[in-house]
Amino acid sequence: MSEEEKAKSKFITINKESVRKASRIFKYLKPYRWTFLVGWLFLVLTSLTSLAFPLLMGQLLGSGSDQPSSMQDALQQINIDNVNSIVIGLFILFIAQAIFSFLRVVIFTNVTENALRDLRQDAFSKLVYMPMDFFNQHKVGELTSRLSADITKISDTLRTTIAEFFRQFIVIIGGVAMLFFFSWKLSLIMLATVPVMAIIAVLFGRFIRKLSKKAQDESAASNSVIEESLMGISNVKSFTNELFMLGKYKKSIDEIRRLNIKSGLWRGVFVSFIILCLFGAIVFIIWRGVMMTLGPDPELAQQDLITFILYTVMMGASFGSVPDLYATIQRAIGSTEHLMDIMSIENEKQLFTGEKKPDISGSVRFDHVSFFYPQRKDMQVLKDIDFDIQKNQTIALVGSSGAGKSTITSLLLNYYPLESGSILFDGVDQREIDIEHLRSNMAIVPQEVILFSGTIKENIAFGKIDATDEEIIEAAKQANAWDFIDSFPDKLETQVGDRGIQLSGGQKQRIAIARAILNDPAILILDEATSSLDSESEKLVQDALEKLMTGRTSFVIAHRLSTVKNADNIFVLDHGEIAETGRHDELIQKDGIYSKLVKLQALASE
């Protein structure tokens, strides 16, 4: 995700459209809706029991304080039975609240995790079936962020934040009702001061955190100046730029100083605000309440004042927590909206609707195919490509970078819908063929092999998930891979590491070939699988490829022209068109593009 996108997600504002998109998340809660409603019932009960706490505590603390003239009088007025009843009531309240809270947390957690499990499964299923153009437009880091960071935000919000947000509202509404019940005059004074002060304090705190964050960012920037200077010290010295780097560092630390002083100033104002305004507002309310308890005809009983103060503290805390909870919900809505945007994009199952499953022997026809990549409509990649391939032929695609070689293989695999023309497999239009059936009859050995983390066995079996060990070993032998596999202590169970990092390039290529052999495709695509290998590995891989190509239609993208001498036909591509076609011996006799490429490579190898 870009910095701009991060910023947008952080400060997203809730509007009708964003809420509409985000509300699609609730379809994942629908199967668990009755359990979820039970959780909300316990949420309400938890909130209501918490509202009873100040009432009972006020009664307890105010017991025997009916305007006594002395401490002795106060003690004499205390009704022990009443105090015991209140304490028992409080313990019953705590037990009830503990049970309700436990059940609420457990139910919300279970429902949320079940719903998010379904969401994760759907999201990944959506991603793996996305068309190739989707992955051209989105970075892998962005997509993994959607599946991890965004879903984590949604998880936290569904599990706790929404429940806590509504609980605080129940507390606030119930608290206001109780305050007005005890004293409407004092309630109006409280509502005009404490909530306002609490919200200002929260916003003030956020402003100070932003200043601190800026100072931290600038500190990181100054550290990078030090790191760059010391890592590139030879360049600094050779260009005599010590003063320049010192000036750059000084500018950065001056900015840190300015931001920290500004932050310190506002922190001082914040502390003063809390002491003077927030605490002052509470003291003012207590003073007004005390005044209302005095006189021959008091407006408020002393124990009711204590209850009022406890409700005021509870409401102040609730008012203070609401802005942060709301901000968390905003971020979750932003995350949900982004995720739902991806979930709404049509995948291959929706774009490619072919249902036929014909026998594919390897006969392929490109019938006047032209093509633009969806994101580059101004650049035609293929222009009226027309050829007919019989089964078991080997076709070489030759040309400079960007000529259209890889695009032809991508269209064979039906990675992109065609602009015009058609591709036929054994006479059946590609658009009418079930996409999984079509691709299951093809295999590709790329130039840069990427293995999955796991064992060698798992990577070879990727060509046929239900293959037996005997089939895997036989495929490895045919790919000239068994000798090095057998030399490992764990043999087939050897871990290949992330992206196959623990294997050499030649070993990875032979595993990819074994995977293709196991798949037993009718059509094989080779993207110059030997171009980046040393001579010994190239010989082993080339021998394995020749075995693999036997009895199959093979499309070979060739960079080293020496590898295509035995091809049944060579298509020389130039700016998206087939400029020349023929066998190696025929093309070498012409003074065309192919012969010039052969001569250039011969000169380069001298």
C-alpha positions in Angstrom: 0.0 0.0 0.0 1.3 3.4 -0.9 1.8 6.1 1.7 -1.1 8.1 0.2 -3.4 5.0 0.5 -2.3 4.5 4.1 -3.1 8.1 4.9 -6.5 7.8 3.3 -7.3 4.6 5.2 -6.2 6.3 8.4 -8.4 9.4 8.1 -11.3 8.0 6.1 -14.6 9.7 6.8 -17.7 7.7 7.2 -20.3 8.4 4.4 -23.2 6.5 3.0 -21.2 4.8 0.2 -18.4 3.6 2.5 -21.0 2.3 5.1 -22.9 0.5 2.3 -19.7 -1.2 1.0 -18.6 -2.0 4.6 -22.0 -3.4 5.5 -21.4 -6.3 3.1 -19.2 -7.8 5.9 -22.4 -8.6 7.8 -23.3 -11.3 5.3 -20.5 -13.3 7.0 -22.2 -12.8 10.3 -25.6 -14.0 9.0 -25.0 -17.7 9.6 -24.2 -17.0 13.2 -26.8 -14.2 13.7 -28.8 -15.9 16.6 -25.6 -16.5 18.6 -24.6 -13.0 17.8 -27.9 -11.6 19.2 -27.4 -13.6 22.4 -24.0 -11.9 22.7 -25.7 -8.5 22.3 -28.2 -9.4 25.0 -25.3 -10.1 27.4 -23.8 -6.8 26.3 -26.9 -4.9 27.3 -27.1 -6.8 30.6 -23.4 -6.0 31.3 -24.1 -2.3 30.6 -27.2 -2.2 32.8 -25.4 -3.9 35.7 -22.6 -1.4 35.5 -25.1 1.4 35.8 -26.3 -0.1 39.1 -22.8 0.1 40.6 -22.8 3.9 41.3 -26.3 3.6 42.8 -25.3 0.9 45.3 -21.9 2.5 46.1 -23.6 5.8 46.8 -26.0 4.1 49.1 -23.1 2.4 50.9 -20.9 5.5 51.2 -23.8 7.6 52.2 -25.1 5.3 54.9 -25.6 7.1 58.2 -24.7 10.5 56.8 -28.0 12.1 57.1 -26.6 15.5 58.2 -24.9 14.2 61.4 -23.5 16.9 63.8 -20.4 14.8 64.6 -18.6 11.6 63.6 -20.1 9.9 66.6 -23.6 10.8 65.5 -22.8 9.5 62.0 -21.6 6.1 63.4 -24.7 5.9 65.5 -27.0 6.6 62.6 -25.4 3.8 60.4 -27.9 0.9 59.9 -25.6 -2.2 60.0 -28.3 -4.4 58.4 -28.7 -1.9 55.5 -24.9 -1.7 55.0 -24.7 -5.5 54.9 -27.5 -5.7 52.4 -25.8 -3.2 50.1 -22.5 -5.0 50.3 -24.2 -8.3 49.5 -26.0 -6.6 46.6 -22.7 -5.3 45.3 -21.1 -8.7 45.4 -24.2 -10.2 43.6 -23.8 -7.3 41.1 -20.1 -8.1 40.5 -20.8 -11.8 40.1 -23.6 -11.1 37.6 -21.5 -8.6 35.7 -18.5 -11.1 35.6 -20.7 -13.8 34.2 -22.4 -11.5 31.6 -19.0 -10.1 30.6 -17.5 -13.5 30.2 -20.3 -14.8 28.1 -20.3 -11.6 26.0 -16.6 -11.9 25.2 -16.7 -15.6 24.5 -19.7 -15.3 22.2 -18.4 -12.3 20.3 -15.0 -13.9 19.9 -16.5 -17.2 18.6 -18.9 -15.4 16.2 -16.2 -13.1 14.9 -13.6 -15.8 14.4 -16.1 -18.0 12.6 -17.2 -15.1 10.3 -13.6 -14.0 9.6 -12.5 -17.6 8.9 -15.2 -17.6 6.2 -14.1 -14.1 5.0 -10.5 -15.1 4.8 -11.4 -18.2 2.8 -13.6 -16.2 0.4 -11.0 -13.5 0.0 -8.1 -15.9 -0.8 -10.4 -17.9 -3.1 -11.3 -14.6 -4.8 -7.6 -13.7 -5.2 -6.3 -17.0 -6.6 -9.0 -16.9 -9.2 -8.4 -13.3 -10.2 -7.4 -12.7 -13.9 -3.7 -12.0 -14.5 -4.4 -8.3 -15.3 -5.5 -7.9 -11.7 -2.0 -8.9 -10.5 -0.5 -6.5 -13.0 -2.3 -3.6 -11.3 -1.9 -4.6 -7.7 1.3 -5.2 -5.7 1.7 -8.4 -3.7 2.4 -6.4 -0.6 -0.9 -4.6 -0.9 -2.9 -7.8 -1.4 -1.3 -9.5 1.6 -2.0 -6.4 3.6 -5.7 -6.8 2.7 -5.7 -10.4 3.9 -3.8 -9.8 7.1 -3.7 -6.2 8.4 -7.1 -5.2 7.2 -8.8 -8.4 8.4 -7.1 -7.9 11.8 -8.6 -4.4 12.1 -12.0 -5.9 11.2 -11.5 -8.7 13.7 -10.7 -6.3 16.6 -13.6 -4.1 15.7 -16.2 -6.8 15.5 -14.9 -8.6 18.6 -14.6 -5.7 20.9 -14.7 -2.1 19.5 -18.3 -2.1 18.2 -19.6 -3.7 21.4 -17.6 -1.3 23.6 -18.8 1.6 21.5 -22.4 0.8 22.0 -21.8 -0.1 25.6 -20.5 3.3 26.3 -23.6 4.8 24.7 -25.8 2.7 26.9 -23.8 3.9 29.9 -24.0 7.5 28.8 -27.8 7.4 28.1 -28.5 5.4 31.3 -26.2 7.6 33.3 -27.9 10.8 32.1 -31.3 9.3 33.0 -30.1 8.5 36.5 -28.5 11.9 36.9 -31.7 13.7 36.0 -33.6 11.4 38.4 -31.4 12.6 41.3 -31.1 16.3 40.3 -32.0 17.9 37.0 -30.3 21.2 38.0 -27.0 19.5 38.8 -27.3 17.3 35.7 -27.6 20.4 33.4 -24.4 21.8 35.0 -22.6 18.5 34.6 -23.6 18.1 30.9 -22.4 21.6 30.1 -19.0 21.0 31.6 -17.6 17.4 32.0 -18.4 15.9 28.6 -17.1 18.9 26.8 -13.9 18.9 28.8 -13.5 15.2 28.3 -13.8 15.4 24.5 -11.5 18.5 24.4 -8.9 16.5 26.5 -9.1 13.5 24.0 -8.7 15.8 21.0 -5.8 17.6 22.7 -4.1 14.3 23.4 -4.4 13.3 19.8 -2.8 16.6 18.6 0.1 16.0 21.0 0.6 12.4 19.8 0.8 13.7 16.2 3.5 16.1 17.2 5.4 13.3 18.9 5.0 11.1 15.8 6.5 13.9 13.6 9.5 14.1 15.9 9.9 10.4 15.8 9.8 10.4 12.0 12.3 13.2 11.8 14.5 11.3 14.3 14.4 8.3 12.0 15.3 10.5 9.0 18.3 11.9 10.9 19.4 8.3 11.7 19.3 7.4 8.1 21.6 10.4 7.3 24.1 8.9 9.8 23.7 5.4 8.3 24.1 6.6 4.7 27.1 8.7 5.6 28.9 5.9 7.5 28.0 3.1 5.0 29.2 5.3 2.1 32.1 6.9 4.0 34.5 6.3 1.1 32.3 8.3 -1.2 31.9 11.1 1.4 35.7 11.3 1.8 36.6 10.9 -1.9 34.2 13.8 -2.8 35.2 15.8 0.3 31.5 16.2 1.2 31.9 15.9 5.0 30.6 19.4 5.5 27.7 18.7 3.2 26.6 15.7 5.2 27.1 17.6 8.5 24.9 20.3 7.2 22.2 17.8 6.2 22.4 16.2 9.6 22.3 19.5 11.4 19.2 20.5 9.5 17.5 17.3 10.5 18.4 17.6 14.2 17.3 21.2 14.3 13.9 20.1 13.1 13.8 17.4 15.8 14.6 20.1 18.4 11.9 22.4 17.1 9.2 19.7 17.1 10.1 18.4 20.6 10.1 22.0 22.0 6.7 22.6 20.4 5.5 19.2 21.7 6.8 20.1 25.2 5.0 23.4 25.1 1.7 21.8 24.2 2.2 19.0 26.7 2.6 21.7 29.3 -0.6 23.4 28.1 -2.4 19.9 28.2 -1.3 19.2 31.8 -2.5 22.7 32.8 -5.8 22.2 31.0 -6.4 18.9 32.8 -5.6 20.4 36.2 -7.4 23.6 35.7 -10.4 22.8 33.5 -11.2 19.1 33.8 -10.5 18.7 37.5 -11.9 22.3 38.0 -15.2 21.3 36.4 -15.5 18.2 38.6 -14.7 20.3 41.7 -17.3 22.9 40.6 -20.0 20.3 40.2 -19.1 18.8 43.6 -19.2 22.3 45.2 -22.6 22.9 43.6 -23.8 19.6 44.8 -22.6 20.1 48.4 -24.3 23.5 48.4 -27.5 21.7 47.4 -27.2 19.4 50.4 -26.9 22.2 52.9 -29.6 24.3 54.5 -32.7 23.5 56.5 -34.5 22.2 53.4 -31.7 20.6 51.2 -32.4 19.9 47.5 -30.2 16.8 47.5 -29.5 14.1 50.1 -25.8 13.6 50.8 -25.8 9.9 49.7 -27.5 11.0 46.5 -24.7 13.5 45.9 -22.2 10.7 46.2 -24.2 8.6 43.8 -24.4 11.6 41.4 -20.6 12.1 41.6 -19.9 8.4 40.8 -22.3 8.6 37.8 -20.5 11.7 36.7 -17.1 10.0 36.8 -18.4 7.0 34.9 -20.0 9.2 32.2 -16.8 11.3 31.9 -14.8 8.1 31.3 -17.4 7.0 28.7 -17.4 10.4 26.9 -13.6 10.3 26.8 -13.5 6.8 25.3 -16.1 7.4 22.5 -13.8 9.5 20.1 -11.1 6.8 20.1 -13.6 4.0 19.6 -15.2 6.0 16.8 -11.8 6.5 15.2 -11.1 2.8 15.4 -14.5 2.0 13.7 -13.7 4.5 11.0 -10.4 2.7 10.2 -12.2 -0.6 10.2 -14.8 0.7 7.8 -11.9 1.9 5.6 -10.3 -1.5 5.7 -13.6 -3.3 5.1 -14.4 -1.0 2.1 -11.0 -1.7 0.5 -11.4 -5.4 1.0 -15.0 -5.4 -0.3 -13.8 -3.4 -3.4 -11.4 -6.3 -4.2 -14.2 -8.9 -3.5 -16.5 -7.2 -6.0 -14.0 -7.5 -8.9 -15.0 -10.2 -11.4 -12.7 -13.2 -11.2 -11.8 -15.7 -13.9 -14.8 -17.9 -13.1 -17.0 -15.0 -13.9 -15.0 -13.7 -16.9 -14.3 -17.0 -18.6 -17.6 -18.9 -18.8 -16.7 -21.8 -21.2 -18.1 -25.2 -20.2 -16.8 -27.6 -22.9 -14.2 -30.2 -22.0 -12.9 -31.6 -25.3 -10.0 -34.0 -25.7 -7.0 -31.8 -26.2 -4.3 -33.5 -28.3 -2.1 -30.5 -28.9 -3.4 -29.1 -32.2 -3.5 -25.3 -31.9 -4.7 -22.6 -34.3 -4.3 -18.8 -33.8 -6.9 -17.3 -36.1 -6.0 -13.7 -36.9 -5.4 -12.8 -33.2 -4.7 -9.2 -32.2 -4.2 -8.1 -28.6 -3.7 -5.1 -26.3 -3.0 -5.4 -22.6 -6.0 -4.0 -20.7 -3.8 -1.3 -19.1 -2.0 -0.4 -22.3 -4.7 0.2 -24.8 -2.5 2.6 -26.7 0.1 -0.1 -27.5 -0.9 -3.1 -29.7 1.2 -6.1 -28.6 0.1 -8.6 -31.2 -1.1 -7.8 -34.8 -3.1 -10.3 -36.8 -1.2 -13.4 -35.6 -2.2 -16.4 -37.7 -0.7 -19.9 -37.6 -1.8 -23.5 -37.5 0.1 -26.0 -35.3 -0.3 -29.8 -35.5 0.0 -32.0 -32.4 3.5 -33.0 -31.3 5.2 -30.2 -33.2 7.9 -28.1 -31.6 7.4 -24.4 -32.3 10.1 -21.8 -31.4 9.2 -18.2 -30.8 12.1 -15.9 -31.6 12.5 -12.1 -31.4 13.8 -9.2 -29.5 12.5 -8.2 -26.1 8.9 -6.9 -26.3 8.2 -8.5 -29.7 5.3 -10.5 -28.2 6.7 -14.0 -27.5 5.5 -14.2 -23.9 2.2 -12.7 -24.8 1.5 -15.6 -27.2 2.1 -18.1 -24.4 -0.1 -16.0 -22.0 -2.9 -16.2 -24.5 -2.4 -19.9 -24.9 -3.0 -20.2 -21.2 -6.0 -17.9 -21.5 -4.6 -15.4 -19.0 -6.3 -12.5 -20.9 -9.5 -12.2 -23.0 -8.8 -11.7 -26.7 -9.4 -8.3 -28.4 -10.0 -9.9 -31.8 -9.6 -13.2 -33.5 -9.7 -16.6 -31.8 -7.6 -19.4 -30.6 -8.7 -23.0 -31.3 -7.6 -26.2 -29.6 -8.5 -29.2 -31.7 -11.0 -27.1 -33.5 -12.8 -25.8 -30.4 -12.7 -22.1 -29.6 -10.8 -21.3 -26.4 -13.7 -19.2 -25.2 -16.0 -22.2 -25.1 -13.6 -24.4 -23.2 -13.7 -24.7 -19.4 -10.6 -22.8 -18.2 -9.5 -25.3 -15.6 -9.8 -28.1 -18.2 -7.8 -26.1 -20.7 -4.9 -25.3 -18.3 -4.8 -28.8 -16.9 -3.7 -29.9 -20.4 -0.8 -27.5 -20.4 2.4 -27.2 -18.4 5.0 -24.4 -18.3 8.7 -24.5 -17.4 9.6 -20.8 -16.8 13.0 -19.1 -17.0 12.8 -18.1 -13.4 11.4 -21.0 -11.4 9.7 -20.2 -8.2 9.2 -23.1 -5.8 6.8 -23.1 -2.9 8.2 -23.4 0.6 8.0 -27.0 1.7 9.6 -30.2 0.6 10.9 -31.3 -2.8 8.1 -33.9 -2.9 5.4 -31.3 -2.4 6.9 -29.1 -5.2 7.1 -32.0 -7.7 3.6 -33.2 -6.7 2.2 -29.7 -7.5 1.9 -31.1 -11.1 -0.3 -33.9 -9.9 -1.6 -33.5 -6.3 -2.6 -37.1 -5.8 0.7 -38.6 -7.3 2.2 -41.6 -5.5 5.8 -41.6 -4.3 6.7 -44.0 -7.2 5.3 -41.6 -9.8 7.2 -38.7 -8.2 10.5 -40.6 -8.2 10.0 -41.7 -11.8 9.3 -38.1 -12.8 12.4 -36.9 -11.0 14.5 -39.5 -12.8 13.2 -38.5 -16.2 14.0 -34.8 -15.3 17.6 -35.8 -14.3 16.8 -34.6 -10.8 16.8 -37.9 -8.8 20.6 -38.1 -8.5 20.8 -34.8 -6.5 17.6 -35.5 -4.6 18.9 -38.9 -3.6 22.1 -37.3 -2.3 20.2 -35.3 0.3 19.8 -36.8 3.7 16.1 -36.3 3.7 15.7 -37.1 0.0 12.2 -36.1 -1.2 11.4 -34.7 2.2 14.2 -32.1 1.9 13.0 -28.6 2.6 13.6 -26.2 -0.4 13.3 -23.0 1.7 11.4 -19.8 0.8 11.0 -19.7 -3.1 13.4 -22.6 -3.3 16.4 -20.6 -2.0 18.2 -23.7 -0.7 18.5 -25.2 -4.2 20.7 -24.1 -7.2 19.2 -22.7 -10.4 19.8 -26.0 -12.2 18.2 -28.0 -9.4 15.1 -25.8 -9.4 14.8 -26.1 -13.2 14.9 -29.9 -13.0 12.2 -29.9 -10.2 10.1 -27.7 -12.5 10.6 -30.2 -15.3 9.7 -33.1 -13.0 6.6 -31.3 -12.1 5.7 -30.8 -15.8 6.4 -34.5 -16.5 4.1 -35.5 -13.7 1.4 -33.3 -15.1 1.7 -35.1 -18.5 0.4 -32.2 -20.5 -0.6 -32.2 -24.2 0.9 -28.8 -24.7 4.2 -27.7 -23.2 5.5 -24.1 -22.8 9.2 -23.5 -22.3 10.4 -20.0 -21.5 14.1 -20.6 -22.3 14.6 -22.7 -19.3 18.4 -23.0 -19.7 19.4 -19.3 -20.4 20.7 -18.6 -16.9 22.5 -21.9 -16.1 26.1 -22.9 -16.2 27.3 -25.4 -18.9 27.0 -28.5 -16.7 23.5 -27.7 -15.4 22.4 -26.6 -18.9 23.3 -30.0 -20.4 21.4 -31.9 -17.7 18.4 -29.6 -18.0 18.4 -29.6 -21.8 18.5 -33.4 -21.8 15.5 -33.5 -19.5 13.7 -31.0 -21.7 14.2 -33.1 -24.8 12.7 -36.1 -23.0 9.8 -33.9 -21.8 9.1 -32.5 -25.3 8.8 -36.0 -26.9 5.2 -36.7 -27.9 3.9 -33.2 -27.0 3.2 -29.9 -28.7 5.9 -27.6 -27.5 6.1 -23.8 -27.6 9.7 -22.7 -26.9 10.5 -19.1 -26.2 14.1 -18.9 -27.3 16.7 -16.3 -26.3 19.7 -18.6 -27.2 19.0 -19.4 -30.8 21.2 -22.5 -30.6 18.4 -24.2 -28.6 15.9 -24.0 -31.5 17.8 -25.6 -34.3 15.7 -28.7 -34.2 12.3 -27.0 -34.0 9.7 -28.0 -36.5 8.9 -24.4 -37.2 10.4 -21.1 -36.0 8.2 -17.9 -35.8 10.3 -14.7 -35.8 8.3 -12.0 -34.1 9.0 -8.3 -34.8 6.8 -5.6 -33.1 3.9 -8.0 -32.6 3.9 -9.5 -36.1 5.2 -12.7 -37.5 8.0 -11.4 -39.7 9.5 -14.7 -40.7 8.6 -18.4 -40.4 10.5 -21.6 -41.3 13.0 -24.1 -40.1 16.5 -23.1 -38.9 18.2 -24.1 -42.1 15.8 -22.2 -44.2 15.9 -19.0 -42.2 19.6 -18.9 -41.9 19.9 -18.8 -45.7 17.8 -15.6 -45.8 19.3 -12.2 -45.1 16.5 -11.5 -42.6 15.9 -10.9 -38.9 16.7 -14.4 -37.9 20.0 -14.7 -39.7 21.0 -11.3 -38.2 20.1 -12.4 -34.7 22.2 -15.6 -35.2 25.2 -13.6 -36.4 24.9 -11.2 -33.5 24.8 -14.0 -31.0 27.8 -15.7 -32.7 29.8 -12.5 -32.4 28.8 -12.0 -28.8 30.0 -15.5 -27.9 33.4 -15.0 -29.4 
